[in-house]
Amino acid sequence: MKIIILGAGQVGSTVAATLASESNDITIVDVESQRIRALQDRLDIQVVLGHGSHPEVLRRAGAEDADMILAVTNSDETNMIACQIAYTLFHTPTKIARVRAKEYLSFPQLFAQEALPIDVLISPEQVVTEYIQRLIEFPGALQVLDFANGKVRLVAVRAIHGGPLVGHEIMELKQHMPGIQTRVAAIFRRGKPIIPTGDTIVEVDDEVFFVAARKNIRAVMGELRRLDKPVKRIIIAGGGNIGTRLAKALEHKYQVKIIDRNLQQSRQVWAQLERTIVLNGDVADANLLLEENIENTDVFCAMTNDDEANILSSMLAKRLGARKVMAIINRPEYVDLVQNDLIDIAISPQQVTIGSLLAHVRRGDVVAVHSLRRGAAEAIEAVAHGDKRSSKVVGRKVKEIDLPDGTTIGAIVRGDEVLVSHSELMVEAEDHVILFVVDKKRIVEVERLFQVGITFL
């Protein structure tokens, strides 16, 4: 696929690295020469220096025969105009734009084909906010990912000594929880993937990924670790876009405080919220955190635009008694450095966002993609089409499907019914199939499984 990416920032460069590794023809456009040269030295891509919304720049980038324009510059206006020009001058089939301002997003009619012809809108702040909400809803989880409009979820949990299943074979789950369907899709042990079987023994510190219906998530988590108490008190460091969105989403269910050092921004945040307490101050001030009862805080969320400030304030909050700390960290090398040992959950906005982009790049009818373990693995929701003659999955039992190595089917959603995968389960046309792929190099093979042959009419 020929893809033009406008913007070589954190999101653009992450997407470029992911897509270039999958044999796509990638061209990236940016106004900063140093930034795109650094990317060209590291990746097998083409680069064009210039403004992404200028017609001649898009022409030089190959817009005349591009399959997709992905506009993720820091300017909403540039992204929107670039999609308009790609549609009008070059008839680009798929146009994806990052739009962050609520003033635009509040009017969806703006993005119709006859107005601003954008096929897919991406709002990283909204995606990250929803991601953090799910983590707060299920304390103790490392990742909580939605599939089939929330009917089924993939959850990552670190196994802790004392969990009923820890030290036991996975097959014992059925005995522990009769009537509850779940499947362990993968285990990462000391950073290496294991495709589990019924006799696989769960060990302390294993990172366990399991699939279950939403209502059964806490019950399965309780098999792998002692359940954390429900969250009541939350402190958010930073009143920027994500911090404010998160507070707005949480304030009617939890006791929420925001701390921001900028007085003017604190006043603007206060005006947008109803129940949240907004404080003007430095989140790295131990005395302020103690005054705000940090020792009784269930979750401390560091959401500023500064990685170092997020890391240091989270470490301080943890030392002063916060039960759980999570921080937004943009630089990938920092994530591996601090997660688990210093910070409970390090959130990479690029990795959280990239899934919503990949769903539109994957071949076959792929509804959702989630990037896992900082891009090393993926969870995919694909729709099975066709019949037994034209499809490699329809009309076949799970055990008969030629899955690539390191790939498991976790569940199938059929209408409103969630069917946890087992070897005798038959795949039917229009089933939503949830797959876990531990080796990204196998993604192309998974895509081929869900492509319908020419005999299908």
Residue, then its C-alpha position, 0 to 999 in steps of 0.5 A: m500500500k502506498i501511504i503518505i504521512l503528513g507530520a513527522g512528530q511522535v505519532g507520525s514517526t511511530v506510524a511510519a516505523t510500524l508501516a514501513s516494517e510491513s512492506n508498505d511504500i511510505t513517504i513522510v512530509d514535514v517542514e523540519s529537515q533535520r527531523i525527516r532526515a533522522l527518520q530517513d536514516r533509520l527507516d526504509i522510507q521516502v521523505v519530502l520537505g515542505h508544508g503538507s497542505h500545499p498541492e505541489v508538496l503533495r504531488r512531490a510526495g506521490a499523491e497522484d497514485a497514493d492509496m492513503i493520506l494520513a495527516v497527523t501534523n500538529s495543526d488541525e487546520t493543516n490536516m483538514i486542508a490537506c485532506q480536502i486537497a488530496y480529495t479534490l486534486f488527486h482523488t485519494p481513496t482514503k483520507i485520515a486526519r488528526v483533529r484535536a479541537k473540540e470546536y471542530l469535533s462538535f460538528p460532525q457534519l463538517f466532515a461529510q464528503e461534500a464538506l471536508p472529505i475526511d474518511v476517518l477522524i483521529s483524536p489522540e486525546q480522546v483515545v488516550t482518555e478512554y484508555i485511562q478510564r478503562l484502567i481506572e475501572f479495572p484497578g490492577a490491570l496493565q491494559v484493558l482493550d475493547f472489541a465488538n463495541g465493548k462486548v468482549r475485552l482483552v485484559a493484561v494482568r501481572a500474576i502475583h503470588g497468592g492468586p488462586l491460579v498462580g502456580h497452577e495449570i491454566m486448565e484449572l480455571k474451569q474448575h475455579m470459575p464454573g460457568i464463566q468463559t475465558r481464554v488465556a490468549a498469551i503469556f509474556r514471561r521475562g519479556k518473551p511470549i508463550i502461547p499457552t496450552g491447558d497444561t501451561i503453569v502460570e508463574v509469579d510475574d507472568e504478564v497474562f493476556f486473557v479474553a472475557a466478556r466485560k461482566n467477567i473481567r474482575a472474576v478472572m483478574g481475581e484468579l491471577r492477583r488479589l483484587d485491588k479495592p475500587v478507586k475513589r480518589i484520583i489526583i491528575a497532574g496537568g490541566g492540558n487537553i488530556g488532563t481536562r478530558l479525563a477529569k470531565a469523564l471521571e468527576h461524576k463517579y470519583q473524587v477528582k483533583i487537578i493540579d496545574r502550575n499555570l494560573q491562567q490554565s488552572r482558571q480555564v480548567w476550573a471553568q470547564l469542570e463541575r465537581t473537580i477540585v482545581l489547584n494551582g501549584d507544582v505537582a513536584d512539591a511534596n508539601l502540596l501533595l501531602e496537604e492534598n492527602i496523597e497517602n489516601t489517593d487511589v490513583f495519581c495520573a501524571m498527564t503533563n506535556d513533559d515526560e520528565a515532570n511526569i516521571l518525577s511527580s509519579m515517583l514522588a507520589k508513589r513514595l508519599g503513599a499513592r496506591k497506584v501511579m500512571a504517567i504519560i510518557n512520549r519517549p519509548e526509551y523512557v517507558d522501558l526504563v521506568q515501568n513496573d520498577l518506578i511507575d505502575i503504568a507508563i502510557s505511550p500516547q503513540q502506541v495507544t493511538i496507532g491502533s485506531l490508524l492500523a485498523h484502516v491499513r490492514r487488508g481484509d475487513v479489520v474492525a479494530v487493532h490494538s498495539l500491545r507491548r509497545g508495538a511488539a504484538e497486536a490484537i485484531e478484530a476481523v470479520a469473517h466473510g464468504d463461505k467455505r469455498s471462498s474463505k480460509v476461516v468460514g465453515r471451519k473449526v478453530k482447530e482446522i484454521d491454519l493460523p500463523d505461529g504465535t497467533t491465537i483466536g481468543a473469542i468470536v462475537r456472533g451478534d450479541e453472543v460472545l463465544v470464547s474460543h475452543s478447538e471445536l468452535m466453528v467460524e460462521a460468516e459475519d463472525h467477529v474474530i478476536l485474534f492475538v498475534v505475538d509476532k508482528k511479522r505474521i500480520v500479513e499472513v493473518e490478513r490473508l486469512f480474512q481476505v475473500g477469494i474470487t469465488f465469493l459473489 
